Amino acid sequence: MIELKTSYSLSGIPYITYDALDEYAETVVADFAPELLRTPGILNVEKFLEYYLGLSIRYCQINYDRKILGMTAFNDGLVQVINEETGLPESIYVTKGTVIFDTSLALKRSKPRLSFTGMHEGTHWMIHPRAFAEDNPFGLVGAHEHRYLAAKEGNADYSRSMQERTDIELMERQADFLSSAMLIPRSTLRIVCLEYFRFYGEKPHRIVKGAGNPMDDCFAAQLPEYVAGIFGVSKGAAQIRLEKLGEIVDKTRWRRARL
């Protein structure tokens, strides 16, 4: 695994820009599956976790409401899950480097969610181990029960949050951003956008929603779905990635950027 080279806060969270995270993502993808930087396609997340990061995967019902979809063990120990036969809570022993997926993600229709959750867990392992190191007096060990990171909530969208109020929120946002950058690399996303506009005989351009151009409004609705199909992610994840890279903007933000 290629290590992230940057400085860290006392609590073990990297000081890094999102541009630098994009560059790091492409460096890792080039090391794991270089063909994905030449030809846009789907990154095999389970293979990445197991064979590249050396993690092990387990499926369990994590909680009753399916709010938490995945968590990563940064230490050996017990973690509480739900026994699917009895419906009662039970403790299972897992070793350091175990990723637990909620069983709901095993459904075929949940494959994009599984990919993003898995990559989210993997990116925590890649860039946040210092925050959960037992010898870090300022770290986050102990902030989560059993010294585990319950890392991915199904209804949480940190990538669109405006401000990180805590170390945990910053860490979640970094993991969400890096996950998107790994699954939808910046360079190959631009290849996809060029092909999309070429298909419609259009000159490649930034899509501005709500500016009175019917074609742009149509492109803003269709392009995320097209991107999602190529990279094997949800339409929502593709939409956020396109917005983050400025491929799609709304009229209000576009006007502000030009002032």
C-alpha positions as CSV (number, residue, x, y, z in Angstrom):
1,M,0.0,0.0,0.0
2,I,1.3,3.5,-0.8
3,E,1.4,5.6,2.3
4,L,-0.1,9.0,2.4
5,K,2.8,11.5,3.0
6,T,1.5,14.6,4.8
7,S,1.5,16.2,8.3
8,Y,-0.9,15.2,11.0
9,S,-2.8,16.9,13.8
10,L,-2.1,15.9,17.5
11,S,-5.2,13.7,17.2
12,G,-3.8,11.9,14.2
13,I,-5.9,13.4,11.4
14,P,-4.1,14.4,8.2
15,Y,-3.6,18.0,7.2
16,I,-4.3,17.7,3.5
17,T,-6.2,19.5,0.8
18,Y,-8.8,17.8,-1.3
19,D,-6.7,18.4,-4.4
20,A,-3.9,16.4,-2.7
21,L,-6.4,13.7,-1.8
22,D,-7.4,13.5,-5.5
23,E,-3.7,13.1,-6.4
24,Y,-3.2,10.4,-3.7
25,A,-6.2,8.5,-5.0
26,E,-4.9,8.3,-8.5
27,T,-1.5,7.2,-7.2
28,V,-3.1,4.3,-5.3
29,V,-5.4,3.3,-8.2
30,A,-2.3,3.4,-10.5
31,D,-0.6,1.0,-8.1
32,F,-3.6,-1.4,-7.7
33,A,-5.2,-1.3,-11.1
34,P,-3.4,1.0,-13.5
35,E,-5.7,0.1,-16.4
36,L,-8.5,2.0,-14.6
37,L,-6.6,5.2,-15.3
38,R,-6.5,4.5,-19.0
39,T,-10.0,3.0,-19.5
40,P,-12.8,4.1,-17.2
41,G,-14.4,1.1,-15.3
42,I,-15.4,-0.4,-12.0
43,L,-12.8,-0.9,-9.3
44,N,-13.2,-4.2,-7.5
45,V,-13.6,-2.9,-3.9
46,E,-13.6,-6.3,-2.1
47,K,-10.4,-7.3,-3.9
48,F,-8.9,-4.0,-3.1
49,L,-9.7,-4.4,0.6
50,E,-8.5,-8.0,0.9
51,Y,-5.5,-8.2,-1.5
52,Y,-4.2,-4.6,-1.6
53,L,-4.9,-3.4,2.0
54,G,-4.7,-6.8,3.6
55,L,-8.0,-6.5,5.4
56,S,-10.5,-9.3,6.1
57,I,-14.3,-9.0,5.5
58,R,-17.2,-10.2,7.5
59,Y,-21.0,-9.7,7.0
60,C,-23.2,-9.2,10.1
61,Q,-26.3,-7.4,11.0
62,I,-24.7,-4.5,12.7
63,N,-27.8,-2.9,14.3
64,Y,-31.6,-3.0,14.1
65,D,-32.2,0.1,12.1
66,R,-29.5,-0.5,9.5
67,K,-28.2,3.0,10.3
68,I,-24.6,1.9,10.3
69,L,-23.6,0.0,7.2
70,G,-19.9,-0.7,7.9
71,M,-17.2,-0.5,10.6
72,T,-13.5,-1.3,10.8
73,A,-11.7,-2.9,13.7
74,F,-8.5,-1.0,14.5
75,N,-7.8,-3.3,17.5
76,D,-8.5,-6.9,18.4
77,G,-11.6,-7.3,20.6
78,L,-15.3,-7.8,20.9
79,V,-17.9,-5.9,19.0
80,Q,-21.6,-6.0,19.4
81,V,-23.8,-7.1,16.5
82,I,-27.3,-8.6,16.1
83,N,-27.7,-12.4,16.0
84,E,-29.8,-12.9,12.8
85,E,-31.3,-16.2,14.1
86,T,-32.4,-14.9,17.5
87,G,-32.7,-11.2,16.8
88,L,-30.8,-10.5,20.0
89,P,-27.6,-8.5,20.5
90,E,-24.4,-10.6,20.8
91,S,-20.7,-9.9,21.0
92,I,-18.3,-11.4,18.4
93,Y,-14.5,-11.4,18.5
94,V,-12.8,-9.8,15.6
95,T,-9.1,-9.1,14.9
96,K,-7.4,-5.9,13.9
97,G,-8.0,-5.2,10.2
98,T,-11.5,-6.7,10.0
99,V,-14.1,-4.8,8.0
100,I,-17.7,-5.6,9.0
101,F,-20.4,-5.0,6.4
102,D,-24.1,-5.0,7.3
103,T,-25.8,-8.0,5.8
104,S,-28.2,-5.6,3.9
105,L,-25.3,-4.8,1.6
106,A,-25.1,-8.3,0.3
107,L,-28.3,-7.8,-1.8
108,K,-27.6,-7.4,-5.5
109,R,-29.4,-4.0,-5.6
110,S,-27.1,-2.7,-2.9
111,K,-23.9,-3.3,-4.9
112,P,-23.2,0.5,-5.4
113,R,-23.7,1.1,-1.7
114,L,-21.5,-1.8,-0.9
115,S,-18.7,-0.4,-3.1
116,F,-18.9,3.0,-1.5
117,T,-19.2,1.7,2.0
118,G,-16.3,-0.7,1.4
119,M,-14.1,2.0,0.0
120,H,-15.0,4.3,2.8
121,E,-13.8,1.7,5.3
122,G,-10.6,1.2,3.2
123,T,-9.8,4.9,3.1
124,H,-10.2,5.1,6.9
125,W,-7.6,2.3,7.1
126,M,-5.3,4.1,4.7
127,I,-5.3,7.6,6.1
128,H,-6.6,7.5,9.7
129,P,-4.7,4.8,11.5
130,R,-2.9,7.3,13.7
131,A,-6.2,8.6,15.0
132,F,-7.0,5.1,16.4
133,A,-3.5,4.1,17.5
134,E,-3.5,2.9,21.1
135,D,-0.3,4.8,21.8
136,N,-1.7,8.2,20.6
137,P,-2.8,10.1,23.8
138,F,-4.7,12.6,21.7
139,G,-6.3,10.1,19.4
140,L,-9.9,8.8,19.0
141,V,-9.4,5.4,20.6
142,G,-12.2,5.2,23.2
143,A,-14.4,7.7,21.4
144,H,-16.2,4.7,19.9
145,E,-17.4,1.7,21.9
146,H,-15.0,-1.3,21.9
147,R,-12.3,0.9,20.3
148,Y,-13.9,0.3,16.9
149,L,-14.7,2.8,14.2
150,A,-18.4,2.7,13.3
151,A,-17.5,4.5,10.2
152,K,-20.3,4.6,7.7
153,E,-23.8,5.6,8.4
154,G,-26.3,5.0,5.6
155,N,-28.1,8.3,5.9
156,A,-25.0,10.5,6.5
157,D,-23.6,12.6,3.7
158,Y,-20.4,14.2,4.9
159,S,-19.2,15.0,1.4
160,R,-21.8,17.8,1.2
161,S,-21.4,19.2,4.7
162,M,-20.4,22.8,4.9
163,Q,-18.2,22.7,8.0
164,E,-16.6,20.0,10.1
165,R,-17.3,20.7,13.8
166,T,-15.4,17.8,15.3
167,D,-12.4,15.6,14.5
168,I,-14.8,12.7,13.7
169,E,-16.8,14.9,11.1
170,L,-13.5,15.9,9.5
171,M,-12.3,12.3,9.3
172,E,-15.6,11.2,7.8
173,R,-15.6,13.9,5.2
174,Q,-12.0,13.0,4.2
175,A,-13.0,9.4,3.9
176,D,-16.0,10.2,1.8
177,F,-14.0,12.4,-0.5
178,L,-11.2,9.9,-0.9
179,S,-13.6,7.1,-1.5
180,S,-15.2,9.0,-4.4
181,A,-11.8,9.9,-5.8
182,M,-10.8,6.2,-5.7
183,L,-14.0,4.9,-7.3
184,I,-14.3,7.8,-9.8
185,P,-10.7,9.0,-10.6
186,R,-10.5,12.6,-11.7
187,S,-8.6,11.8,-14.9
188,T,-10.9,9.1,-16.1
189,L,-14.0,11.0,-15.1
190,R,-12.9,13.7,-17.6
191,I,-12.5,11.1,-20.3
192,V,-16.1,10.0,-19.6
193,C,-17.3,13.6,-19.8
194,L,-15.6,14.1,-23.1
195,E,-17.1,10.9,-24.6
196,Y,-20.5,12.0,-23.3
197,F,-20.4,15.4,-25.0
198,R,-18.9,13.8,-28.2
199,F,-21.9,11.5,-28.4
200,Y,-24.3,14.4,-28.4
201,G,-22.1,16.4,-30.8
202,E,-21.5,19.0,-28.1
203,K,-18.4,20.9,-27.3
204,P,-17.3,19.9,-23.7
205,H,-18.2,22.5,-21.2
206,R,-19.2,23.1,-17.6
207,I,-22.8,22.2,-17.1
208,V,-24.7,25.1,-15.5
209,K,-28.1,24.1,-14.0
210,G,-31.0,26.5,-14.0
211,A,-29.4,29.0,-16.3
212,G,-32.1,28.8,-18.9
213,N,-30.4,26.4,-21.2
214,P,-32.6,23.3,-21.7
215,M,-29.8,21.1,-23.0
216,D,-27.6,21.9,-19.9
217,D,-30.5,21.0,-17.6
218,C,-31.0,17.8,-19.5
219,F,-27.3,17.0,-19.3
220,A,-27.3,17.8,-15.6
221,A,-29.9,15.1,-15.1
222,Q,-28.5,12.5,-17.4
223,L,-24.7,12.8,-16.9
224,P,-24.7,11.5,-13.3
225,E,-26.6,8.4,-14.3
226,Y,-24.2,7.8,-17.2
227,V,-21.2,8.2,-14.9
228,A,-22.7,6.0,-12.3
229,G,-23.2,3.1,-14.7
230,I,-19.6,3.2,-15.9
231,F,-18.0,3.4,-12.5
232,G,-20.4,1.1,-10.6
233,V,-21.5,3.7,-8.1
234,S,-24.9,5.2,-7.2
235,K,-26.3,8.2,-9.1
236,G,-26.0,10.3,-6.0
237,A,-22.3,9.5,-5.6
238,A,-21.7,10.4,-9.2
239,Q,-23.7,13.6,-8.8
240,I,-21.6,14.7,-5.8
241,R,-18.3,13.9,-7.6
242,L,-19.3,15.8,-10.7
243,E,-20.2,18.8,-8.5
244,K,-17.0,18.6,-6.5
245,L,-14.9,18.7,-9.6
246,G,-17.0,21.6,-11.1
247,E,-18.3,19.6,-14.0
248,I,-21.9,20.5,-12.9
249,V,-22.7,23.7,-11.1
250,D,-26.0,25.4,-10.3
251,K,-26.8,28.9,-11.5
252,T,-26.4,30.6,-8.1
253,R,-23.0,29.1,-7.4
254,W,-21.8,29.8,-11.0
255,R,-22.7,33.5,-10.6
256,R,-21.0,33.8,-7.3
257,A,-17.8,32.2,-8.7
258,R,-17.7,34.7,-11.6
259,L,-18.1,37.8,-9.3
